[in-house]
Amino acid sequence: LGQIFMHRLAVHFWMREYTKVAELSENHSEMNPSFSQQRRILNIYRTLFEGIVYLTLARDTKQAKWKILGKKAVEWMSQLESMSAWNYENKSKLLQAEFHYLEGDLESAESAYQAAIKSARVHNFIPEEALACELYGVFCVENQMIDKGHMQLHLALEKYSLWGATNKANQLQLFIDLVEPSYSQKLK
């Protein structure tokens, strides 16, 4: 049951269907007996995915419940990072970046995105590097740093393709195609 849940959660997460992730998570909260039986690795990725979703929803909806849940994910991943920077630093920095973005601390957010990308690259976590590049690219585009955002989105596309995530790469390409007309207009 836990693996089916995680598969659904992951598919919706990677396709940026954040409302569906939040609904699944609410239906499979810690009160659900299957949660405690899941393997630790599933809980780590669940925390990463849900943390990003909650912080994004907090930015988009301004609802306090999402910020509270997102902050819990940031705190838990920071604890894991203190136990094994190799495995958790990139995930922790990415959640911190999203939290700083939510708080409006754009300088700290940018620094944390860059640290997440660097950590994922150094430790050869290709999916996490792709995700960090994508989220950093979106952050840049949303904050009028179009050139930097364009570069990060293309790096993410390259990493998703390297990872073999064809559907995700195709989905990101659609987003890039939406962003690039404004990028092309800026160059004129």
Secondary structure, 3 states (H helix, E strand, C coil): CHHHHHHHHHHHHHCCCHHHHHHHHHHCCCCCHHHHHCCHHHHHHHHHHHHHHHHHHHHHHCCHHHHHHHHHHHHHHHHHHHHCHHHHHHHHHHHHHHHHHHHCCHHHHHHHHHHHHHHHHHCCCHHHHHHHHHHHHHHHHHCCCHHHHHHHHHHHHHHHHHHCCHHHHHHHHHHHHHHHHHHHHHHC
